[in-house]
């Protein structure tokens, strides 16, 4: 496996597998976004009781997604590209923030505070969308073909 100038994964087979993982993670992001939209719609329709089941489903999917990234994908990226260590650490730290927000939101649901829950889920959705974009941008950079150095 060769890497030149630290850009991209040099092994074409490995690059193909990494692109497959990238597509899987992007698909999970789309699923999480859809689940979050369902929670928001349910909050608008009725209240916290109806939305709680959808919310718990969203939180379970979010936790599973973050664990895959933290335990499998990010360590693999770090092994391939050590220079990404700080970016990967920042992404994992954001996961910890999302977990805290998710717990706070659950409390709002349990207290039947529909308006606060609606505002909190909106904030979470916006912050998570930015986080997803940062992850996908990082994955795109990692999966770029290697830069060939030119001799002049």
ZIJOLIN-V770339 format. One record per residue. PHI is phi as a letter, one per 30 degrees, with the letter a starting at -180 (* if undefined). NEAR is the number of other ideal C-beta (glycine too) atoms within 8 Angstrom. Layout:
# ZIJOLIN-V770339
PHI;NEAR
PHI;NEAR
This chain:
# ZIJOLIN-V770339
*;6
c;6
b;12
c;10
h;7
i;6
c;9
i;12
c;12
d;10
d;8
e;5
d;6
d;11
e;13
d;8
d;8
d;14
d;9
d;8
d;11
e;12
d;8
d;8
d;15
d;9
d;8
d;11
d;12
d;8
d;9
d;14
d;11
d;8
d;12
d;13
d;9
d;10
d;13
d;12
d;8
d;11
d;14
d;6
d;6
b;7
l;8
d;14
d;7
d;10
d;14
e;10
d;7
d;12
d;13
d;9
d;9
e;13
d;10
d;8
d;12
d;11
d;10
d;8
d;12
d;11
d;8
d;11
d;14
d;10
c;6
b;8
d;9
d;11
d;9
d;10
d;13
d;11
d;6
d;10
b;9
e;6
d;5
d;11
e;8
d;6
d;8
d;12
d;8
d;8
d;14
d;11
d;8
d;9
e;11
d;8
d;9
d;14
d;10
d;8
d;12
d;12
d;8
d;9
d;13
e;11
d;8
d;12
d;13
d;8
d;7
h;8
c;9
d;9
d;6
d;8
d;14
d;11
d;8
d;12
d;14
d;9
d;9
d;13
d;12
d;8
d;11
d;11
d;9
d;8
d;11
e;11
d;8
d;9
d;12
d;12
d;8
d;13
d;13
d;9
d;9
d;13
d;11
d;9
d;5
d;12
d;9
d;5
d;6
c;4
c;3
c;2
